[in-house]
Amino acid sequence: MKKIALIIFISMFLSGFKSANSMNFDEEKDDLYLFDAQSQFSQDIKIQEVLNIIKRSGVQRVILSTTQRQKIAIVYENAKQNPERIIPGARLKIRSFYYGYEKRLKKQLDGQLARWPEYSVITEALIYHAKKTTKEDPEGKHAPEISVDPYSPQVQYVIKKAKQLDIPVVLHIESRSLDLERKLELWKKLEKLMHQNPEVSFVYTHMGQLDSKQISSLINRHKHIYFFLQNTSLIDDKSSKRLVSFKRFGMRFS
């Protein structure tokens, strides 16, 4: 069994992507099409298997990137062969971003953005990633905690590029793993960042790690905020208040 398989996040915020406006789907078809707004695959899965999963899932277009030791070049190669289905997503799961190697980050990100004429998204900036442990890795050496300040030079550079290209940026935040003080401090900075950059669409991962009241408040205050729906529960859990209604928030994803 593969440790890392294709991760598909079906997100309906097509209006946040300028490239979505130019999609040529068969309007006479009654079938619902799916737009996969962020998929990543590691070295543990072959690209052909990725493409097969996408096809079997009924996904007509996908923003695709890589993680771990998988090279991003393979995405470019397959996007050239199948441009109607694959859009490369500029990758930020790189050490230069985590650790603030500013010159190296600029070279890497600029190189990616120059390699493909119309990126749809910069994905995925790890603002807070909790340490993950397994039986094989009890100390979490392969998945350590990563914490990057929203006002760090590397995040500011990413925001700058998003503005220049008029594309969204995905920010990875695992809110449930933070204690209350750190969580409040982080979201205070993020809201300030969004307020200062109203022209940038901010897409956040792990919507289900926030309670519905906080999500509703964020959406009401920021018209350029979007979410991926991972870890989302449709069951009213009164103890944790994690009810998230597709009906309630669906207008922001369609």
JOFENGI-V630936 format. One record per run of one state. SS is the DSSP state (hx for helix, st for strand, lp for the rest). FROM is the first residue (numbers start at 1). LEN is the number of residues. If there is no record, write none. Layout:
SS/FROM/LEN ; SS/FROM/LEN
This chain:
lp/1/6 ; st/7/4 ; lp/11/3 ; hx/14/3 ; lp/17/1 ; hx/18/5 ; lp/23/11 ; st/34/8 ; lp/42/5 ; hx/47/10 ; lp/57/2 ; st/59/8 ; lp/67/6 ; hx/73/9 ; lp/82/4 ; st/86/3 ; lp/89/1 ; st/90/2 ; lp/92/3 ; hx/95/4 ; lp/99/3 ; hx/102/14 ; lp/116/5 ; st/121/9 ; lp/130/16 ; st/146/2 ; lp/148/5 ; hx/153/13 ; lp/166/2 ; st/168/6 ; lp/174/1 ; hx/175/3 ; lp/178/2 ; hx/180/17 ; lp/197/5 ; st/202/3 ; lp/205/2 ; hx/207/3 ; lp/210/2 ; hx/212/10 ; lp/222/3 ; st/225/3 ; lp/228/5 ; st/233/1 ; lp/234/9 ; st/243/1 ; lp/244/2 ; hx/246/7 ; lp/253/2
